[in-house]
């Protein structure tokens, strides 16, 4: 049995601050007690320290927050980040599909998976919902590396029988490969599986129907896909499915809308779709960086809140331009403001931690450093750059947090911990 303590300024937002007055938990001088990777106590240092005599306590200068949880990201696209000159459908054809074909090679997938997970940890991201490619070995590569590092990762093989040559499966092969991956990986260590049709345009009706059957046969897995991201995409979906009420209805007709469904983007949603998302228990991974980069628009937080839609936050690399959920939270504020909404910095932190954990159905394990949860956390450096230091000196907690979201990035991540073990330290090589 290993018991350790971590002393420092603790901040967590376990619930949406819009809903609960007690959502924000702040301990200026806090103590986190971890036993065998699990949080067993959290609170003021003066109160807790006498209860744990003899326990080694490590002081952590900085702001300690739960590890960030990325609700939507593509690991095979990391080497195509910052690819110029196209909106969604053209960008896929020009940049992404050619890059994803390389993941037929397991050695290539292994190399990218290792670099990808290192980049997550360097940016303070400890859990993520991840797109792989159509190749089952791309999933094996990611899960092998994540298991080695003890990361909490959910992913799945992409289903796309209408994909281009070299990236197309069939309804039969997609089903068989997905079921084999579920048997191999779902529930292994800290790993989970997500059934992953790319989006409505890349699967036949037969594959979409079989995806619904696959979900019904495996009720513990997630459904992860894209929804109403870009106007050109929405128009193409409407043309292919003229009888559907809207984009969401396409998925609904095939049994893909339910409490474990995570839809990325949702920039262009009807009120009917938002009502249905709420009623079903599904949710949206908001991805402001990629929405701006691809010219897709600004997510409507006001509409989502009026319909009580569950939300999380995703970087959506490689259309997203940063692995940093701090930076992504800052862009979410700007996206909200563009539609007349004001995203509170504490709510932004909630969306990047406990909100995404709830969306991914892992809130019992991670997201708020509650006793019984896994000890995944990050130490933020509010003086990581000269400008951050100037802006945060003498500032209130809300001002410091907002400055980190607007001015911060990977440089503000001092340390990243998984299960109480430091797995990234920006000062280690200095």
PyMOL commands that set and color helices and strands:
alter all, ss='L'
color gray80, all
select helices_A, chain A and resi 45-52+75-80+88-104+106-122+136-149+171-185+200-202+205-217+231-240+247-253+271-280+288-293+301-306+325-338+345-359+386-392+397-407+410-412
alter helices_A, ss='H'
color red, helices_A
select strands_A, chain A and resi 3-13+24-35+38-44+57-66+68-74+125-131+152-156+158-159+191-197+222-227+261-265+283-286+310-313+377-380+413-418+421-425
alter strands_A, ss='S'
color yellow, strands_A
deselect
rebuild
show_as cartoon
